[in-house]
Amino acid sequence: MDLGIRGKWAIVCASSKGLGRGCAEALAAEGVNLVINARSDAPLQETAAAIRAAYGVEVHAIAGDITSEAGRAAVLAACPA
């Protein structure tokens, strides 16, 4: 099914495992480029690499706590204009 979102960008938080990762993979399967976030960098980088390899989309992985202003700013800074 074509949702008309191929080539768009999405932010997915808590995306290194579970529902967040599932959402990121579902969007990537539709051709959506991603900015993904989680607090722990190693599992986040693993998720980013797996999504890039499986779906061929751009993935920016930003580790940090989005409950802080600095964490939110880092995620937003990774978003293409």
MMTF fields as JSON, N, C-alpha, C and O atoms, coordinates in Angstrom:
{
  "mmtfVersion": "1.0.0",
  "mmtfProducer": "UNKNOWN",
  "numBonds": 323,
  "numAtoms": 324,
  "numGroups": 81,
  "numChains": 1,
  "numModels": 1,
  "chainsPerModel": [1],
  "groupsPerChain": [81],
  "chainIdList": ["A"],
  "bondAtomList": [4, 2, 8, 6, 12, 10, 16, 14, 20, 18, 24, 22, 28, 26, 32, 30, 36, 34, 40, 38, 44, 42, 48, 46, 52, 50, 56, 54, 60, 58, 64, 62, 68, 66, 72, 70, 76, 74, 80, 78, 84, 82, 88, 86, 92, 90, 96, 94, 100, 98, 104, 102, 108, 106, 112, 110, 116, 114, 120, 118, 124, 122, 128, 126, 132, 130, 136, 134, 140, 138, 144, 142, 148, 146, 152, 150, 156, 154, 160, 158, 164, 162, 168, 166, 172, 170, 176, 174, 180, 178, 184, 182, 188, 186, 192, 190, 196, 194, 200, 198, 204, 202, 208, 206, 212, 210, 216, 214, 220, 218, 224, 222, 228, 226, 232, 230, 236, 234, 240, 238, 244, 242, 248, 246, 252, 250, 256, 254, 260, 258, 264, 262, 268, 266, 272, 270, 276, 274, 280, 278, 284, 282, 288, 286, 292, 290, 296, 294, 300, 298, 304, 302, 308, 306, 312, 310, 316, 314, 320, 318],
  "bondOrderList": [1, 1, 1, 1, 1, 1, 1, 1, 1, 1, 1, 1, 1, 1, 1, 1, 1, 1, 1, 1, 1, 1, 1, 1, 1, 1, 1, 1, 1, 1, 1, 1, 1, 1, 1, 1, 1, 1, 1, 1, 1, 1, 1, 1, 1, 1, 1, 1, 1, 1, 1, 1, 1, 1, 1, 1, 1, 1, 1, 1, 1, 1, 1, 1, 1, 1, 1, 1, 1, 1, 1, 1, 1, 1, 1, 1, 1, 1, 1, 1],
  "groupList": [{"groupName": "MET", "atomNameList": ["N", "CA", "C", "O"], "elementList": ["N", "C", "C", "O"], "formalChargeList": [0, 0, 0, 0], "bondAtomList": [1, 0, 2, 1, 3, 2], "bondOrderList": [1, 1, 2], "singleLetterCode": "M", "chemCompType": "L-PEPTIDE LINKING"}, {"groupName": "ASP", "atomNameList": ["N", "CA", "C", "O"], "elementList": ["N", "C", "C", "O"], "formalChargeList": [0, 0, 0, 0], "bondAtomList": [1, 0, 2, 1, 3, 2], "bondOrderList": [1, 1, 2], "singleLetterCode": "D", "chemCompType": "L-PEPTIDE LINKING"}, {"groupName": "LEU", "atomNameList": ["N", "CA", "C", "O"], "elementList": ["N", "C", "C", "O"], "formalChargeList": [0, 0, 0, 0], "bondAtomList": [1, 0, 2, 1, 3, 2], "bondOrderList": [1, 1, 2], "singleLetterCode": "L", "chemCompType": "L-PEPTIDE LINKING"}, {"groupName": "GLY", "atomNameList": ["N", "CA", "C", "O"], "elementList": ["N", "C", "C", "O"], "formalChargeList": [0, 0, 0, 0], "bondAtomList": [1, 0, 2, 1, 3, 2], "bondOrderList": [1, 1, 2], "singleLetterCode": "G", "chemCompType": "PEPTIDE LINKING"}, {"groupName": "ILE", "atomNameList": ["N", "CA", "C", "O"], "elementList": ["N", "C", "C", "O"], "formalChargeList": [0, 0, 0, 0], "bondAtomList": [1, 0, 2, 1, 3, 2], "bondOrderList": [1, 1, 2], "singleLetterCode": "I", "chemCompType": "L-PEPTIDE LINKING"}, {"groupName": "ARG", "atomNameList": ["N", "CA", "C", "O"], "elementList": ["N", "C", "C", "O"], "formalChargeList": [0, 0, 0, 0], "bondAtomList": [1, 0, 2, 1, 3, 2], "bondOrderList": [1, 1, 2], "singleLetterCode": "R", "chemCompType": "L-PEPTIDE LINKING"}, {"groupName": "LYS", "atomNameList": ["N", "CA", "C", "O"], "elementList": ["N", "C", "C", "O"], "formalChargeList": [0, 0, 0, 0], "bondAtomList": [1, 0, 2, 1, 3, 2], "bondOrderList": [1, 1, 2], "singleLetterCode": "K", "chemCompType": "L-PEPTIDE LINKING"}, {"groupName": "TRP", "atomNameList": ["N", "CA", "C", "O"], "elementList": ["N", "C", "C", "O"], "formalChargeList": [0, 0, 0, 0], "bondAtomList": [1, 0, 2, 1, 3, 2], "bondOrderList": [1, 1, 2], "singleLetterCode": "W", "chemCompType": "L-PEPTIDE LINKING"}, {"groupName": "ALA", "atomNameList": ["N", "CA", "C", "O"], "elementList": ["N", "C", "C", "O"], "formalChargeList": [0, 0, 0, 0], "bondAtomList": [1, 0, 2, 1, 3, 2], "bondOrderList": [1, 1, 2], "singleLetterCode": "A", "chemCompType": "L-PEPTIDE LINKING"}, {"groupName": "VAL", "atomNameList": ["N", "CA", "C", "O"], "elementList": ["N", "C", "C", "O"], "formalChargeList": [0, 0, 0, 0], "bondAtomList": [1, 0, 2, 1, 3, 2], "bondOrderList": [1, 1, 2], "singleLetterCode": "V", "chemCompType": "L-PEPTIDE LINKING"}, {"groupName": "CYS", "atomNameList": ["N", "CA", "C", "O"], "elementList": ["N", "C", "C", "O"], "formalChargeList": [0, 0, 0, 0], "bondAtomList": [1, 0, 2, 1, 3, 2], "bondOrderList": [1, 1, 2], "singleLetterCode": "C", "chemCompType": "L-PEPTIDE LINKING"}, {"groupName": "SER", "atomNameList": ["N", "CA", "C", "O"], "elementList": ["N", "C", "C", "O"], "formalChargeList": [0, 0, 0, 0], "bondAtomList": [1, 0, 2, 1, 3, 2], "bondOrderList": [1, 1, 2], "singleLetterCode": "S", "chemCompType": "L-PEPTIDE LINKING"}, {"groupName": "GLU", "atomNameList": ["N", "CA", "C", "O"], "elementList": ["N", "C", "C", "O"], "formalChargeList": [0, 0, 0, 0], "bondAtomList": [1, 0, 2, 1, 3, 2], "bondOrderList": [1, 1, 2], "singleLetterCode": "E", "chemCompType": "L-PEPTIDE LINKING"}, {"groupName": "ASN", "atomNameList": ["N", "CA", "C", "O"], "elementList": ["N", "C", "C", "O"], "formalChargeList": [0, 0, 0, 0], "bondAtomList": [1, 0, 2, 1, 3, 2], "bondOrderList": [1, 1, 2], "singleLetterCode": "N", "chemCompType": "L-PEPTIDE LINKING"}, {"groupName": "PRO", "atomNameList": ["N", "CA", "C", "O"], "elementList": ["N", "C", "C", "O"], "formalChargeList": [0, 0, 0, 0], "bondAtomList": [1, 0, 2, 1, 3, 2], "bondOrderList": [1, 1, 2], "singleLetterCode": "P", "chemCompType": "L-PEPTIDE LINKING"}, {"groupName": "GLN", "atomNameList": ["N", "CA", "C", "O"], "elementList": ["N", "C", "C", "O"], "formalChargeList": [0, 0, 0, 0], "bondAtomList": [1, 0, 2, 1, 3, 2], "bondOrderList": [1, 1, 2], "singleLetterCode": "Q", "chemCompType": "L-PEPTIDE LINKING"}, {"groupName": "THR", "atomNameList": ["N", "CA", "C", "O"], "elementList": ["N", "C", "C", "O"], "formalChargeList": [0, 0, 0, 0], "bondAtomList": [1, 0, 2, 1, 3, 2], "bondOrderList": [1, 1, 2], "singleLetterCode": "T", "chemCompType": "L-PEPTIDE LINKING"}, {"groupName": "TYR", "atomNameList": ["N", "CA", "C", "O"], "elementList": ["N", "C", "C", "O"], "formalChargeList": [0, 0, 0, 0], "bondAtomList": [1, 0, 2, 1, 3, 2], "bondOrderList": [1, 1, 2], "singleLetterCode": "Y", "chemCompType": "L-PEPTIDE LINKING"}, {"groupName": "HIS", "atomNameList": ["N", "CA", "C", "O"], "elementList": ["N", "C", "C", "O"], "formalChargeList": [0, 0, 0, 0], "bondAtomList": [1, 0, 2, 1, 3, 2], "bondOrderList": [1, 1, 2], "singleLetterCode": "H", "chemCompType": "L-PEPTIDE LINKING"}],
  "groupTypeList": [0, 1, 2, 3, 4, 5, 3, 6, 7, 8, 4, 9, 10, 8, 11, 11, 6, 3, 2, 3, 5, 3, 10, 8, 12, 8, 2, 8, 8, 12, 3, 9, 13, 2, 9, 4, 13, 8, 5, 11, 1, 8, 14, 2, 15, 12, 16, 8, 8, 8, 4, 5, 8, 8, 17, 3, 9, 12, 9, 18, 8, 4, 8, 3, 1, 4, 16, 11, 12, 8, 3, 5, 8, 8, 9, 2, 8, 8, 10, 14, 8],
  "groupIdList": [1, 2, 3, 4, 5, 6, 7, 8, 9, 10, 11, 12, 13, 14, 15, 16, 17, 18, 19, 20, 21, 22, 23, 24, 25, 26, 27, 28, 29, 30, 31, 32, 33, 34, 35, 36, 37, 38, 39, 40, 41, 42, 43, 44, 45, 46, 47, 48, 49, 50, 51, 52, 53, 54, 55, 56, 57, 58, 59, 60, 61, 62, 63, 64, 65, 66, 67, 68, 69, 70, 71, 72, 73, 74, 75, 76, 77, 78, 79, 80, 81],
  "secStructList": [7, 7, 7, 1, 7, 6, 6, 7, 3, 3, 3, 3, 3, 1, 7, 1, 1, 2, 2, 2, 2, 2, 2, 2, 2, 2, 2, 2, 2, 6, 6, 7, 3, 3, 3, 3, 3, 3, 1, 7, 2, 2, 2, 2, 2, 2, 2, 2, 2, 2, 2, 2, 2, 2, 2, 7, 7, 7, 3, 3, 3, 3, 3, 1, 7, 6, 6, 1, 2, 2, 2, 2, 2, 2, 2, 2, 2, 6, 1, 7, 7],
  "xCoordList": [0.839, 0.0, 0.893, 1.826, 0.616, 1.393, 0.706, -0.391, 1.352, 0.792, 1.141, 0.679, 1.949, 2.329, 3.319, 3.371, 4.11, 5.057, 6.515, 7.419, 6.748, 8.115, 8.926, 8.471, 10.133, 11.019, 10.803, 11.601, 9.742, 9.5, 10.4, 11.083, 10.402, 11.187, 10.26, 9.214, 10.65, 9.903, 10.879, 11.989, 10.449, 11.187, 10.511, 9.294, 11.305, 10.77, 11.62, 12.817, 10.992, 11.702, 11.554, 10.635, 12.462, 12.485, 12.54, 11.82, 13.393, 13.345, 14.408, 14.591, 15.114, 16.14, 15.58, 16.256, 14.337, 13.732, 12.221, 11.696, 11.548, 10.118, 9.267, 9.536, 8.231, 7.287, 7.939, 7.607, 8.864, 9.549, 10.308, 10.244, 11.03, 11.757, 10.779, 11.013, 9.694, 8.683, 8.101, 7.897, 7.831, 7.324, 8.354, 8.014, 9.612, 10.679, 10.801, 10.943, 10.747, 10.854, 9.65, 9.808, 8.455, 7.263, 7.35, 6.997, 7.815, 7.988, 9.065, 8.89, 10.177, 11.259, 10.789, 11.197, 9.944, 9.408, 8.584, 8.426, 8.06, 7.311, 8.216, 7.735, 9.539, 10.484, 10.683, 11.182, 10.3, 10.449, 11.846, 12.29, 12.534, 13.825, 13.567, 12.518, 14.522, 14.266, 15.312, 16.5, 14.843, 15.675, 15.197, 14.062, 16.074, 15.681, 16.427, 17.524, 15.812, 16.353, 16.128, 15.103, 17.093, 16.984, 18.045, 18.94, 17.95, 18.929, 20.272, 21.307, 20.281, 21.528, 22.02, 21.277, 23.275, 23.806, 24.045, 23.698, 24.624, 24.99, 23.784, 23.845, 22.691, 21.55, 20.911, 20.354, 20.993, 20.443, 21.221, 20.627, 22.552, 23.38, 23.14, 23.143, 22.934, 22.624, 21.299, 21.191, 20.311, 19.014, 19.15, 18.591, 19.887, 20.081, 20.733, 20.294, 21.77, 22.462, 21.542, 21.547, 20.755, 19.845, 18.781, 18.445, 18.255, 17.224, 17.814, 17.202, 18.991, 19.642, 19.834, 19.517, 20.357, 20.65, 19.377, 19.352, 18.342, 17.117, 16.261, 15.611, 16.256, 15.298, 15.925, 15.231, 17.224, 17.904, 17.475, 17.559, 17.02, 16.629, 17.726, 18.61, 17.661, 18.587, 18.12, 16.927, 19.074, 18.744, 19.769, 20.969, 19.292, 20.13, 19.808, 18.663, 20.8, 20.602, 21.19, 22.392, 20.336, 20.744, 20.428, 19.265, 21.471, 21.275, 21.117, 21.832, 20.187, 19.994, 18.625, 17.751, 18.455, 17.217, 16.347, 16.689, 15.233, 14.397, 13.536, 12.747, 13.681, 12.987, 13.744, 13.238, 14.963, 15.741, 15.71, 15.563, 15.848, 15.882, 17.03, 16.86, 18.193, 19.353, 19.096, 19.479, 18.46, 18.142, 17.175, 17.365, 16.144, 15.183, 15.854, 15.605, 16.697, 17.383, 18.282, 18.364, 18.956, 19.836, 19.043, 19.472, 17.897, 17.057, 16.554, 16.625, 16.055, 15.541, 16.641, 16.394, 17.85, 18.967, 19.334, 19.895, 19.027, 19.348, 18.332, 18.549, 17.237, 16.192, 16.579, 16.955, 16.488, 16.774, 15.775, 14.616, 16.245, 15.382, 14.288, 13.474],
  "yCoordList": [-1.165, 0.0, 1.241, 1.334, 2.178, 3.415, 4.476, 4.932, 4.858, 5.864, 7.291, 8.247, 7.442, 8.772, 9.479, 10.709, 8.711, 9.323, 9.025, 9.427, 8.329, 8.01, 9.293, 10.257, 9.295, 10.448, 11.509, 12.439, 11.384, 12.318, 11.938, 10.915, 12.746, 12.497, 12.338, 12.982, 11.474, 11.283, 11.174, 10.663, 11.659, 11.477, 10.344, 10.352, 9.367, 8.275, 8.188, 7.906, 8.434, 8.375, 6.995, 6.246, 6.668, 5.353, 4.252, 3.257, 4.434, 3.591, 2.508, 1.916, 2.228, 1.187, -0.211, -1.199, -0.309, -1.628, -1.483, -0.372, -2.588, -2.61, -1.855, -1.869, -1.193, -0.484, 0.636, 0.846, 1.353, 2.428, 1.911, 2.495, 0.809, 0.22, -0.286, -0.123, -0.895, -1.371, -0.24, -0.392, 0.89, 2.057, 2.568, 2.897, 2.635, 3.091, 2.169, 2.641, 0.863, -0.09, 0.004, -0.095, 0.193, 0.321, 1.565, 1.516, 2.67, 3.884, 3.694, 4.102, 3.077, 2.831, 1.943, 2.138, 0.981, 0.097, 0.872, 0.427, 2.023, 2.893, 3.921, 4.783, 3.83, 4.737, 6.047, 7.009, 6.1, 7.32, 7.351, 6.363, 8.479, 8.691, 9.007, 9.548, 8.672, 8.736, 9.506, 9.495, 10.168, 10.619, 9.78, 9.924, 8.894, 8.022, 8.42, 8.975, 8.126, 8.559, 7.492, 6.81, 7.359, 6.54, 7.048, 7.795, 6.65, 7.121, 6.423, 7.034, 5.165, 4.393, 4.366, 3.998, 4.755, 4.897, 3.569, 3.446, 2.573, 1.328, 0.635, 0.309, 0.396, -0.243, 0.643, 0.14, 1.949, 2.868, 2.786, 2.753, 2.753, 2.639, 1.304, 1.24, 0.24, -1.073, -1.016, -1.542, -0.379, -0.226, 0.586, 0.217, 1.684, 2.529, 1.747, 1.828, 0.996, 0.207, -0.848, -1.06, -1.506, -2.545, -1.952, -2.546, -0.795, -0.16, 0.317, 0.135, 0.923, 1.358, 0.172, 0.249, -0.926, -2.109, -2.741, -3.169, -2.799, -3.485, -2.66, -3.217, -1.328, -0.507, 0.557, 1.156, 0.804, 1.766, 3.211, 4.015, 3.549, 4.932, 5.621, 4.966, 6.951, 7.7, 7.599, 7.702, 7.395, 7.315, 8.126, 7.864, 9.109, 9.869, 9.361, 9.454, 8.827, 8.268, 9.222, 9.484, 9.736, 10.717, 10.17, 10.086, 9.798, 9.3, 10.476, 11.472, 10.358, 11.398, 11.303, 10.579, 12.038, 12.04, 13.205, 14.362, 12.914, 13.992, 14.664, 15.555, 14.242, 14.985, 16.25, 17.081, 16.399, 17.619, 18.503, 18.014, 19.784, 20.736, 20.416, 20.465, 20.091, 19.771, 18.525, 18.474, 17.531, 16.31, 16.573, 16.077, 17.349, 17.702, 18.52, 18.3, 19.457, 20.301, 19.471, 19.74, 18.469, 17.619, 16.833, 16.703, 16.312, 15.562, 16.49, 16.145, 17.647, 18.582, 19.088, 19.323, 19.261, 19.723, 18.701, 19.065, 17.435, 16.388, 16.31, 15.598, 17.03, 16.997, 17.883, 19.041, 17.342, 18.166, 19.32, 19.2, 20.418, 21.604, 21.385, 22.279],
  "zCoordList": [0.0, 0.0, 0.0, 0.798, -0.879, -0.936, -0.083, -0.406, 0.991, 1.888, 1.467, 2.089, 0.422, -0.043, 0.861, 0.884, 1.612, 2.55, 2.201, 2.932, 1.099, 0.683, 0.532, -0.084, 1.101, 1.0, 2.07, 2.183, 2.853, 3.955, 5.128, 5.083, 6.159, 7.372, 8.562, 8.639, 9.493, 10.739, 11.9, 11.752, 13.053, 14.305, 15.065, 15.252, 15.501, 16.319, 17.582, 17.52, 18.719, 20.0, 20.622, 20.288, 21.524, 22.183, 21.132, 21.225, 20.138, 18.948, 18.873, 17.81, 19.957, 19.878, 20.099, 19.814, 20.609, 20.824, 20.965, 21.04, 20.998, 21.265, 20.259, 19.057, 20.775, 19.914, 19.117, 17.95, 19.743, 19.027, 17.824, 16.742, 18.011, 16.884, 15.831, 14.633, 16.272, 15.33, 14.502, 13.298, 15.135, 14.404, 13.408, 12.271, 13.831, 12.937, 11.731, 10.603, 11.956, 10.851, 9.916, 8.699, 10.464, 9.626, 8.742, 7.564, 9.305, 8.508, 7.447, 6.299, 7.83, 6.873, 5.73, 4.585, 6.027, 4.988, 3.966, 2.829, 4.363, 3.456, 2.779, 2.044, 3.026, 2.387, 3.113, 2.531, 4.381, 5.175, 5.792, 6.378, 5.662, 6.318, 7.786, 8.135, 8.641, 10.074, 10.865, 10.54, 11.901, 13.006, 14.179, 14.633, 14.674, 15.775, 17.036, 16.981, 18.17, 19.453, 20.506, 20.513, 21.388, 22.597, 23.559, 23.163, 24.808, 25.79, 25.652, 25.917, 25.246, 25.146, 23.71, 22.8, 23.506, 22.153, 21.443, 20.268, 22.108, 21.416, 20.778, 19.593, 21.509, 20.859, 19.787, 18.812, 19.971, 18.981, 17.677, 16.599, 17.768, 16.565, 15.861, 14.632, 16.637, 16.056, 15.287, 14.179, 15.88, 15.219, 13.941, 12.908, 14.002, 12.82, 11.691, 10.544, 12.004, 10.979, 10.38, 9.168, 11.218, 10.731, 9.811, 8.786, 10.169, 9.342, 8.023, 6.97, 8.066, 6.818, 5.883, 4.696, 6.426, 5.607, 5.046, 3.892, 5.844, 5.425, 4.469, 3.585, 4.641, 3.903, 3.012, 2.19, 3.158, 2.298, 2.497, 1.568, 3.684, 3.97, 4.772, 5.325, 4.829, 5.674, 7.118, 7.405, 8.026, 9.447, 10.228, 10.149, 10.981, 11.899, 13.297, 13.738, 13.998, 15.336, 16.373, 16.375, 17.251, 18.251, 19.637, 20.032, 20.369, 21.732, 22.681, 22.573, 23.602, 24.6, 25.228, 24.753, 26.29, 27.058, 26.608, 26.851, 25.959, 25.429, 26.492, 26.179, 27.75, 28.807, 29.181, 29.935, 28.652, 28.896, 27.657, 26.537, 27.864, 26.743, 25.797, 24.578, 26.342, 25.501, 24.663, 23.494, 25.243, 24.502, 23.366, 22.255, 23.636, 22.579, 21.489, 20.304, 21.879, 20.896, 19.988, 18.79, 20.54, 19.733, 18.698, 17.552, 19.093, 18.151, 17.053, 15.873, 17.418, 16.414, 15.492, 14.309, 16.015, 15.185, 14.116, 13.082, 14.348, 13.377, 12.245, 11.264, 12.372, 11.35, 10.172, 10.358, 8.966, 7.789, 7.682, 8.08, 7.144, 7.013, 5.999, 5.766]
}
